[in-house]
Amino acid sequence: MSALINRKPSTGKTPVLQEQLCFSVYSLSLAINKVYRPLLKKLELTYSQYLVMLVLWESDQRTVSDIGEQLFLDSATLTPLLKRLEAAALVQRVRSSQDERQVIICLTEEGRQLRLKAAGIMDEMFCAMGCSLEELTALREQLNNLRNHLIQHVV
């Protein structure tokens, strides 16, 4: 990592894949998804659907734009995802009474019950990661800080 930080501007040398932070993050994401896949299959959820459910379990009755903002997803990506969750009877989409342009996403009773079935997933992921809680907390904070710095540079 210090080579990445201390590196001078490009020397024309071809980048090496294993030295790229973006590849480490990308391959980590793939590995995490592989571990989640069989756990979420029991709930009949994809990883993206699980993230939406986590947002709603934290605070029900959220606008589509609020969910998208929290998950860093645009409405074109989020809308089909929400439609599939609605078809599975886990959420309900309702127009806001204050602003017809806004759609409120609400958990159904089945969606609320699914939270109980999902309760053990975090423990299983924690065990699979093989790190202490302190290490994972510090890593999460570093990744969040890095993401926030990068977002500031998006035009």
PyMOL CGO cylinders between C-alpha atoms (Angstrom):
from pymol import cmd
from pymol.cgo import CYLINDER

trace = [
    CYLINDER, 0.00, 0.00, 0.00, 2.83, 2.40, 0.78, 0.3, 1, 1, 1, 1, 1, 1,
    CYLINDER, 2.83, 2.40, 0.78, 4.07, 1.92, -2.80, 0.3, 1, 1, 1, 1, 1, 1,
    CYLINDER, 4.07, 1.92, -2.80, 0.65, 3.05, -4.01, 0.3, 1, 1, 1, 1, 1, 1,
    CYLINDER, 0.65, 3.05, -4.01, 0.59, 6.11, -1.74, 0.3, 1, 1, 1, 1, 1, 1,
    CYLINDER, 0.59, 6.11, -1.74, 4.21, 7.10, -2.32, 0.3, 1, 1, 1, 1, 1, 1,
    CYLINDER, 4.21, 7.10, -2.32, 4.11, 6.45, -6.05, 0.3, 1, 1, 1, 1, 1, 1,
    CYLINDER, 4.11, 6.45, -6.05, 5.09, 9.37, -8.22, 0.3, 1, 1, 1, 1, 1, 1,
    CYLINDER, 5.09, 9.37, -8.22, 3.00, 10.29, -11.25, 0.3, 1, 1, 1, 1, 1, 1,
    CYLINDER, 3.00, 10.29, -11.25, 2.91, 7.65, -13.97, 0.3, 1, 1, 1, 1, 1, 1,
    CYLINDER, 2.91, 7.65, -13.97, 6.25, 6.67, -15.42, 0.3, 1, 1, 1, 1, 1, 1,
    CYLINDER, 6.25, 6.67, -15.42, 4.68, 5.02, -18.43, 0.3, 1, 1, 1, 1, 1, 1,
    CYLINDER, 4.68, 5.02, -18.43, 5.16, 1.60, -16.81, 0.3, 1, 1, 1, 1, 1, 1,
    CYLINDER, 5.16, 1.60, -16.81, 2.29, -0.82, -17.36, 0.3, 1, 1, 1, 1, 1, 1,
    CYLINDER, 2.29, -0.82, -17.36, 0.17, -1.11, -14.19, 0.3, 1, 1, 1, 1, 1, 1,
    CYLINDER, 0.17, -1.11, -14.19, 0.30, -4.46, -12.39, 0.3, 1, 1, 1, 1, 1, 1,
    CYLINDER, 0.30, -4.46, -12.39, -3.13, -5.89, -11.54, 0.3, 1, 1, 1, 1, 1, 1,
    CYLINDER, -3.13, -5.89, -11.54, -2.22, -7.16, -8.07, 0.3, 1, 1, 1, 1, 1, 1,
    CYLINDER, -2.22, -7.16, -8.07, -0.94, -3.69, -7.10, 0.3, 1, 1, 1, 1, 1, 1,
    CYLINDER, -0.94, -3.69, -7.10, -4.25, -2.00, -7.92, 0.3, 1, 1, 1, 1, 1, 1,
    CYLINDER, -4.25, -2.00, -7.92, -6.43, -1.05, -4.95, 0.3, 1, 1, 1, 1, 1, 1,
    CYLINDER, -6.43, -1.05, -4.95, -9.49, -1.09, -7.20, 0.3, 1, 1, 1, 1, 1, 1,
    CYLINDER, -9.49, -1.09, -7.20, -8.85, -4.75, -8.03, 0.3, 1, 1, 1, 1, 1, 1,
    CYLINDER, -8.85, -4.75, -8.03, -8.47, -5.65, -4.35, 0.3, 1, 1, 1, 1, 1, 1,
    CYLINDER, -8.47, -5.65, -4.35, -11.81, -4.00, -3.58, 0.3, 1, 1, 1, 1, 1, 1,
    CYLINDER, -11.81, -4.00, -3.58, -13.47, -5.57, -6.64, 0.3, 1, 1, 1, 1, 1, 1,
    CYLINDER, -13.47, -5.57, -6.64, -12.22, -9.09, -5.88, 0.3, 1, 1, 1, 1, 1, 1,
    CYLINDER, -12.22, -9.09, -5.88, -13.17, -8.66, -2.20, 0.3, 1, 1, 1, 1, 1, 1,
    CYLINDER, -13.17, -8.66, -2.20, -16.69, -7.74, -3.28, 0.3, 1, 1, 1, 1, 1, 1,
    CYLINDER, -16.69, -7.74, -3.28, -16.87, -10.87, -5.44, 0.3, 1, 1, 1, 1, 1, 1,
    CYLINDER, -16.87, -10.87, -5.44, -15.66, -13.04, -2.54, 0.3, 1, 1, 1, 1, 1, 1,
    CYLINDER, -15.66, -13.04, -2.54, -18.18, -11.50, -0.14, 0.3, 1, 1, 1, 1, 1, 1,
    CYLINDER, -18.18, -11.50, -0.14, -21.00, -12.11, -2.63, 0.3, 1, 1, 1, 1, 1, 1,
    CYLINDER, -21.00, -12.11, -2.63, -19.95, -15.77, -3.01, 0.3, 1, 1, 1, 1, 1, 1,
    CYLINDER, -19.95, -15.77, -3.01, -20.24, -16.29, 0.74, 0.3, 1, 1, 1, 1, 1, 1,
    CYLINDER, -20.24, -16.29, 0.74, -23.56, -14.43, 0.92, 0.3, 1, 1, 1, 1, 1, 1,
    CYLINDER, -23.56, -14.43, 0.92, -25.12, -16.29, -2.03, 0.3, 1, 1, 1, 1, 1, 1,
    CYLINDER, -25.12, -16.29, -2.03, -25.98, -19.60, -0.27, 0.3, 1, 1, 1, 1, 1, 1,
    CYLINDER, -25.98, -19.60, -0.27, -27.04, -17.77, 2.90, 0.3, 1, 1, 1, 1, 1, 1,
    CYLINDER, -27.04, -17.77, 2.90, -29.41, -15.51, 0.97, 0.3, 1, 1, 1, 1, 1, 1,
    CYLINDER, -29.41, -15.51, 0.97, -30.67, -18.35, -1.20, 0.3, 1, 1, 1, 1, 1, 1,
    CYLINDER, -30.67, -18.35, -1.20, -32.40, -19.70, 1.91, 0.3, 1, 1, 1, 1, 1, 1,
    CYLINDER, -32.40, -19.70, 1.91, -34.27, -16.38, 2.10, 0.3, 1, 1, 1, 1, 1, 1,
    CYLINDER, -34.27, -16.38, 2.10, -34.86, -16.29, -1.66, 0.3, 1, 1, 1, 1, 1, 1,
    CYLINDER, -34.86, -16.29, -1.66, -33.08, -12.94, -1.90, 0.3, 1, 1, 1, 1, 1, 1,
    CYLINDER, -33.08, -12.94, -1.90, -30.29, -11.62, -4.06, 0.3, 1, 1, 1, 1, 1, 1,
    CYLINDER, -30.29, -11.62, -4.06, -27.56, -9.57, -2.40, 0.3, 1, 1, 1, 1, 1, 1,
    CYLINDER, -27.56, -9.57, -2.40, -29.03, -6.33, -3.78, 0.3, 1, 1, 1, 1, 1, 1,
    CYLINDER, -29.03, -6.33, -3.78, -32.48, -7.27, -2.50, 0.3, 1, 1, 1, 1, 1, 1,
    CYLINDER, -32.48, -7.27, -2.50, -30.97, -8.07, 0.90, 0.3, 1, 1, 1, 1, 1, 1,
    CYLINDER, -30.97, -8.07, 0.90, -29.43, -4.59, 1.05, 0.3, 1, 1, 1, 1, 1, 1,
    CYLINDER, -29.43, -4.59, 1.05, -32.83, -3.01, 0.36, 0.3, 1, 1, 1, 1, 1, 1,
    CYLINDER, -32.83, -3.01, 0.36, -34.39, -5.16, 3.06, 0.3, 1, 1, 1, 1, 1, 1,
    CYLINDER, -34.39, -5.16, 3.06, -31.66, -4.13, 5.53, 0.3, 1, 1, 1, 1, 1, 1,
    CYLINDER, -31.66, -4.13, 5.53, -32.51, -0.46, 4.87, 0.3, 1, 1, 1, 1, 1, 1,
    CYLINDER, -32.51, -0.46, 4.87, -36.22, -1.13, 5.43, 0.3, 1, 1, 1, 1, 1, 1,
    CYLINDER, -36.22, -1.13, 5.43, -35.66, -3.29, 8.52, 0.3, 1, 1, 1, 1, 1, 1,
    CYLINDER, -35.66, -3.29, 8.52, -33.68, -0.38, 9.96, 0.3, 1, 1, 1, 1, 1, 1,
    CYLINDER, -33.68, -0.38, 9.96, -36.48, 2.10, 9.18, 0.3, 1, 1, 1, 1, 1, 1,
    CYLINDER, -36.48, 2.10, 9.18, -39.70, 1.15, 7.39, 0.3, 1, 1, 1, 1, 1, 1,
    CYLINDER, -39.70, 1.15, 7.39, -41.65, 3.38, 5.00, 0.3, 1, 1, 1, 1, 1, 1,
    CYLINDER, -41.65, 3.38, 5.00, -38.85, 4.99, 3.04, 0.3, 1, 1, 1, 1, 1, 1,
    CYLINDER, -38.85, 4.99, 3.04, -39.06, 6.83, -0.25, 0.3, 1, 1, 1, 1, 1, 1,
    CYLINDER, -39.06, 6.83, -0.25, -37.45, 5.27, -3.30, 0.3, 1, 1, 1, 1, 1, 1,
    CYLINDER, -37.45, 5.27, -3.30, -35.03, 8.20, -3.49, 0.3, 1, 1, 1, 1, 1, 1,
    CYLINDER, -35.03, 8.20, -3.49, -34.08, 7.77, 0.18, 0.3, 1, 1, 1, 1, 1, 1,
    CYLINDER, -34.08, 7.77, 0.18, -33.33, 4.07, -0.32, 0.3, 1, 1, 1, 1, 1, 1,
    CYLINDER, -33.33, 4.07, -0.32, -31.36, 4.84, -3.47, 0.3, 1, 1, 1, 1, 1, 1,
    CYLINDER, -31.36, 4.84, -3.47, -29.35, 7.51, -1.70, 0.3, 1, 1, 1, 1, 1, 1,
    CYLINDER, -29.35, 7.51, -1.70, -28.49, 5.19, 1.18, 0.3, 1, 1, 1, 1, 1, 1,
    CYLINDER, -28.49, 5.19, 1.18, -27.46, 2.35, -1.17, 0.3, 1, 1, 1, 1, 1, 1,
    CYLINDER, -27.46, 2.35, -1.17, -25.77, 4.59, -3.78, 0.3, 1, 1, 1, 1, 1, 1,
    CYLINDER, -25.77, 4.59, -3.78, -28.18, 3.30, -6.45, 0.3, 1, 1, 1, 1, 1, 1,
    CYLINDER, -28.18, 3.30, -6.45, -30.06, 5.31, -9.07, 0.3, 1, 1, 1, 1, 1, 1,
    CYLINDER, -30.06, 5.31, -9.07, -33.79, 4.83, -9.58, 0.3, 1, 1, 1, 1, 1, 1,
    CYLINDER, -33.79, 4.83, -9.58, -33.25, 2.99, -12.88, 0.3, 1, 1, 1, 1, 1, 1,
    CYLINDER, -33.25, 2.99, -12.88, -31.38, 0.28, -10.96, 0.3, 1, 1, 1, 1, 1, 1,
    CYLINDER, -31.38, 0.28, -10.96, -33.54, 0.38, -7.85, 0.3, 1, 1, 1, 1, 1, 1,
    CYLINDER, -33.54, 0.38, -7.85, -37.03, 0.33, -9.43, 0.3, 1, 1, 1, 1, 1, 1,
    CYLINDER, -37.03, 0.33, -9.43, -36.80, -3.17, -10.97, 0.3, 1, 1, 1, 1, 1, 1,
    CYLINDER, -36.80, -3.17, -10.97, -35.31, -4.45, -7.72, 0.3, 1, 1, 1, 1, 1, 1,
    CYLINDER, -35.31, -4.45, -7.72, -38.25, -3.03, -5.75, 0.3, 1, 1, 1, 1, 1, 1,
    CYLINDER, -38.25, -3.03, -5.75, -40.73, -4.49, -8.24, 0.3, 1, 1, 1, 1, 1, 1,
    CYLINDER, -40.73, -4.49, -8.24, -39.24, -7.95, -7.69, 0.3, 1, 1, 1, 1, 1, 1,
    CYLINDER, -39.24, -7.95, -7.69, -39.46, -7.52, -3.91, 0.3, 1, 1, 1, 1, 1, 1,
    CYLINDER, -39.46, -7.52, -3.91, -43.08, -6.44, -4.32, 0.3, 1, 1, 1, 1, 1, 1,
    CYLINDER, -43.08, -6.44, -4.32, -43.81, -9.47, -6.52, 0.3, 1, 1, 1, 1, 1, 1,
    CYLINDER, -43.81, -9.47, -6.52, -42.34, -11.63, -3.73, 0.3, 1, 1, 1, 1, 1, 1,
    CYLINDER, -42.34, -11.63, -3.73, -44.81, -9.93, -1.32, 0.3, 1, 1, 1, 1, 1, 1,
    CYLINDER, -44.81, -9.93, -1.32, -41.99, -8.54, 0.85, 0.3, 1, 1, 1, 1, 1, 1,
    CYLINDER, -41.99, -8.54, 0.85, -42.66, -4.86, 0.21, 0.3, 1, 1, 1, 1, 1, 1,
    CYLINDER, -42.66, -4.86, 0.21, -45.47, -2.67, -0.99, 0.3, 1, 1, 1, 1, 1, 1,
    CYLINDER, -45.47, -2.67, -0.99, -45.09, 0.47, -3.11, 0.3, 1, 1, 1, 1, 1, 1,
    CYLINDER, -45.09, 0.47, -3.11, -47.49, 3.29, -2.23, 0.3, 1, 1, 1, 1, 1, 1,
    CYLINDER, -47.49, 3.29, -2.23, -47.77, 6.83, -3.62, 0.3, 1, 1, 1, 1, 1, 1,
    CYLINDER, -47.77, 6.83, -3.62, -47.18, 9.51, -1.00, 0.3, 1, 1, 1, 1, 1, 1,
    CYLINDER, -47.18, 9.51, -1.00, -50.35, 11.33, 0.04, 0.3, 1, 1, 1, 1, 1, 1,
    CYLINDER, -50.35, 11.33, 0.04, -48.34, 14.58, 0.38, 0.3, 1, 1, 1, 1, 1, 1,
    CYLINDER, -48.34, 14.58, 0.38, -46.54, 14.32, -2.97, 0.3, 1, 1, 1, 1, 1, 1,
    CYLINDER, -46.54, 14.32, -2.97, -47.89, 12.01, -5.69, 0.3, 1, 1, 1, 1, 1, 1,
    CYLINDER, -47.89, 12.01, -5.69, -44.46, 11.98, -7.36, 0.3, 1, 1, 1, 1, 1, 1,
    CYLINDER, -44.46, 11.98, -7.36, -42.93, 10.17, -4.40, 0.3, 1, 1, 1, 1, 1, 1,
    CYLINDER, -42.93, 10.17, -4.40, -43.26, 6.43, -3.92, 0.3, 1, 1, 1, 1, 1, 1,
    CYLINDER, -43.26, 6.43, -3.92, -43.05, 5.08, -0.38, 0.3, 1, 1, 1, 1, 1, 1,
    CYLINDER, -43.05, 5.08, -0.38, -41.74, 1.56, 0.13, 0.3, 1, 1, 1, 1, 1, 1,
    CYLINDER, -41.74, 1.56, 0.13, -43.29, -0.29, 3.07, 0.3, 1, 1, 1, 1, 1, 1,
    CYLINDER, -43.29, -0.29, 3.07, -42.54, -3.71, 4.46, 0.3, 1, 1, 1, 1, 1, 1,
    CYLINDER, -42.54, -3.71, 4.46, -45.35, -6.25, 4.33, 0.3, 1, 1, 1, 1, 1, 1,
    CYLINDER, -45.35, -6.25, 4.33, -45.91, -8.59, 7.25, 0.3, 1, 1, 1, 1, 1, 1,
    CYLINDER, -45.91, -8.59, 7.25, -43.97, -11.24, 5.30, 0.3, 1, 1, 1, 1, 1, 1,
    CYLINDER, -43.97, -11.24, 5.30, -41.12, -8.74, 4.82, 0.3, 1, 1, 1, 1, 1, 1,
    CYLINDER, -41.12, -8.74, 4.82, -41.03, -8.03, 8.55, 0.3, 1, 1, 1, 1, 1, 1,
    CYLINDER, -41.03, -8.03, 8.55, -41.02, -11.76, 9.35, 0.3, 1, 1, 1, 1, 1, 1,
    CYLINDER, -41.02, -11.76, 9.35, -38.11, -12.33, 6.97, 0.3, 1, 1, 1, 1, 1, 1,
    CYLINDER, -38.11, -12.33, 6.97, -35.97, -10.23, 9.32, 0.3, 1, 1, 1, 1, 1, 1,
    CYLINDER, -35.97, -10.23, 9.32, -36.15, -13.01, 11.90, 0.3, 1, 1, 1, 1, 1, 1,
    CYLINDER, -36.15, -13.01, 11.90, -35.01, -15.58, 9.33, 0.3, 1, 1, 1, 1, 1, 1,
    CYLINDER, -35.01, -15.58, 9.33, -32.10, -13.32, 8.33, 0.3, 1, 1, 1, 1, 1, 1,
    CYLINDER, -32.10, -13.32, 8.33, -30.90, -12.77, 11.90, 0.3, 1, 1, 1, 1, 1, 1,
    CYLINDER, -30.90, -12.77, 11.90, -28.04, -15.31, 11.74, 0.3, 1, 1, 1, 1, 1, 1,
    CYLINDER, -28.04, -15.31, 11.74, -26.53, -14.11, 8.47, 0.3, 1, 1, 1, 1, 1, 1,
    CYLINDER, -26.53, -14.11, 8.47, -24.30, -11.48, 10.07, 0.3, 1, 1, 1, 1, 1, 1,
    CYLINDER, -24.30, -11.48, 10.07, -22.88, -14.06, 12.50, 0.3, 1, 1, 1, 1, 1, 1,
    CYLINDER, -22.88, -14.06, 12.50, -22.11, -16.45, 9.65, 0.3, 1, 1, 1, 1, 1, 1,
    CYLINDER, -22.11, -16.45, 9.65, -20.41, -13.68, 7.67, 0.3, 1, 1, 1, 1, 1, 1,
    CYLINDER, -20.41, -13.68, 7.67, -18.42, -12.62, 10.72, 0.3, 1, 1, 1, 1, 1, 1,
    CYLINDER, -18.42, -12.62, 10.72, -17.12, -16.18, 11.15, 0.3, 1, 1, 1, 1, 1, 1,
    CYLINDER, -17.12, -16.18, 11.15, -16.31, -16.48, 7.43, 0.3, 1, 1, 1, 1, 1, 1,
    CYLINDER, -16.31, -16.48, 7.43, -14.24, -13.29, 7.47, 0.3, 1, 1, 1, 1, 1, 1,
    CYLINDER, -14.24, -13.29, 7.47, -11.86, -14.59, 10.13, 0.3, 1, 1, 1, 1, 1, 1,
    CYLINDER, -11.86, -14.59, 10.13, -11.13, -11.17, 11.65, 0.3, 1, 1, 1, 1, 1, 1,
    CYLINDER, -11.13, -11.17, 11.65, -11.84, -9.70, 15.05, 0.3, 1, 1, 1, 1, 1, 1,
    CYLINDER, -11.84, -9.70, 15.05, -14.74, -7.32, 15.50, 0.3, 1, 1, 1, 1, 1, 1,
    CYLINDER, -14.74, -7.32, 15.50, -12.24, -4.50, 16.07, 0.3, 1, 1, 1, 1, 1, 1,
    CYLINDER, -12.24, -4.50, 16.07, -10.41, -5.28, 12.81, 0.3, 1, 1, 1, 1, 1, 1,
    CYLINDER, -10.41, -5.28, 12.81, -13.64, -5.40, 10.81, 0.3, 1, 1, 1, 1, 1, 1,
    CYLINDER, -13.64, -5.40, 10.81, -14.91, -2.18, 12.38, 0.3, 1, 1, 1, 1, 1, 1,
    CYLINDER, -14.91, -2.18, 12.38, -11.66, -0.37, 11.57, 0.3, 1, 1, 1, 1, 1, 1,
    CYLINDER, -11.66, -0.37, 11.57, -11.67, -1.75, 8.01, 0.3, 1, 1, 1, 1, 1, 1,
    CYLINDER, -11.67, -1.75, 8.01, -15.29, -0.69, 7.47, 0.3, 1, 1, 1, 1, 1, 1,
    CYLINDER, -15.29, -0.69, 7.47, -14.45, 2.84, 8.66, 0.3, 1, 1, 1, 1, 1, 1,
    CYLINDER, -14.45, 2.84, 8.66, -11.42, 3.04, 6.35, 0.3, 1, 1, 1, 1, 1, 1,
    CYLINDER, -11.42, 3.04, 6.35, -13.48, 1.86, 3.37, 0.3, 1, 1, 1, 1, 1, 1,
    CYLINDER, -13.48, 1.86, 3.37, -16.29, 4.31, 4.18, 0.3, 1, 1, 1, 1, 1, 1,
    CYLINDER, -16.29, 4.31, 4.18, -13.77, 7.17, 4.41, 0.3, 1, 1, 1, 1, 1, 1,
    CYLINDER, -13.77, 7.17, 4.41, -12.19, 6.16, 1.10, 0.3, 1, 1, 1, 1, 1, 1,
    CYLINDER, -12.19, 6.16, 1.10, -15.63, 5.96, -0.56, 0.3, 1, 1, 1, 1, 1, 1,
    CYLINDER, -15.63, 5.96, -0.56, -16.57, 9.39, 0.78, 0.3, 1, 1, 1, 1, 1, 1,
    CYLINDER, -16.57, 9.39, 0.78, -13.32, 10.93, -0.51, 0.3, 1, 1, 1, 1, 1, 1,
    CYLINDER, -13.32, 10.93, -0.51, -13.89, 9.40, -3.93, 0.3, 1, 1, 1, 1, 1, 1,
    CYLINDER, -13.89, 9.40, -3.93, -17.50, 10.60, -4.08, 0.3, 1, 1, 1, 1, 1, 1,
    CYLINDER, -17.50, 10.60, -4.08, -16.27, 14.16, -3.56, 0.3, 1, 1, 1, 1, 1, 1,
    CYLINDER, -16.27, 14.16, -3.56, -14.24, 13.81, -6.77, 0.3, 1, 1, 1, 1, 1, 1,
    CYLINDER, -14.24, 13.81, -6.77, -17.11, 12.61, -8.94, 0.3, 1, 1, 1, 1, 1, 1,
    CYLINDER, -17.11, 12.61, -8.94, -18.28, 15.34, -11.26, 0.3, 1, 1, 1, 1, 1, 1,
]
cmd.load_cgo(trace, "trace")
